[in-house]
Each structure stands twice: as C-alpha cells, then as structure tokens.
C-alpha cells in the first residue's frame, strides 16, 4: 500500500503481482504482473503499462476503459519460446439492451438478446524479443486463425498492433 500526495492510493499484493491503482481520481486500474500472465482492467487514461518485460499500450476506447490480458498457454516466459492468448475487450452490451436511463446504470429485466456486442480495443503490445521471432493471428469465434498480423520492431523489441480492422477480441501469439 502506498499513498500519493493527494491521499489517493494504490494497493499492492504481498507478491507484488497484483496492483489496484486508484492514484488518479475516477481512473482506477487493476494490473497483474505474474510470470505467466500480464493483465490490466480499468480506466486507461492515455497510459501505457509496463508489466515486467511486456508493455501494454491501449489506445482510445469508447469509455476510456478496457481489459487486456496475455496468458502463456505454452512456455515459461514471454521472452519465449512460448505461445500465448491475448484477449482485449472494451464496452459490452447485448443487442437491444433496454437501458432505463441515460447513465446506463440499470436495465431492470430488459437484458436484450443475442448477439452480445463487444468493442474491439486498439492497443500496442511490446514483447521483449525481436520482431522476427514473433507471429500473431486474430482468432475467430471458433478459435481459428485469421490472416497473420504484421509484427513491427522498435528498439529491438516486437510490437503487435491489435484492434480494428481485425474485428475480434482474441489473438494467438507465438514466440520462437
């Protein structure tokens, strides 16, 4: 636990892997920085998040809020060799959801119908390896790969850009 000058604080787990940061008024964010998972959920406020050797830089979203997670499905390190699932979501609601007011804080019993509508979050993910070692694909609703994404390099590190036009919330990433 630490306090900022304004008395607003962040709570840090005893393992230092989980942080709930409320140092910015009305812009709280939870991060996970563990050996096999990197994650953020909350108000992004034009910030990038350095989680160990991975950097997650969300771009503008409809509500300035998103969740982005990378979880290793094979391997022990984001430096590879490994395979990971990347998931990024923003604003979500059901089709024809019956909001009772303009602030959209209740639907009563009018939950709408399928399909669910989920904002595709734009972001840059930087991994601690050269771009030539990284492959990334958007995944469809069945987990099938789409067209391979271009992985760029910046300062010797791989940079993956996700979001539109991929039209998905799921990605597969591999590091040789």
Buried (B, 14 or more C-beta within 10 A) or exposed (E): EEEEEEEBBBEBEEEEBBBBBBBBEEBBBBBBBBEBBBBBBBBBEEBBBEBBBBBBBBBEBEEBBBBBBBBBEEBEBBBBEBBBBBBBBBBEBBEEBEBEEEEEEEBEEEEBEEEEEBBBBBBBBBBBBBBEBBBBBBBEEEEEEBEEBEBBBEEEBBBBBBBEEBEBBBBBBBBE
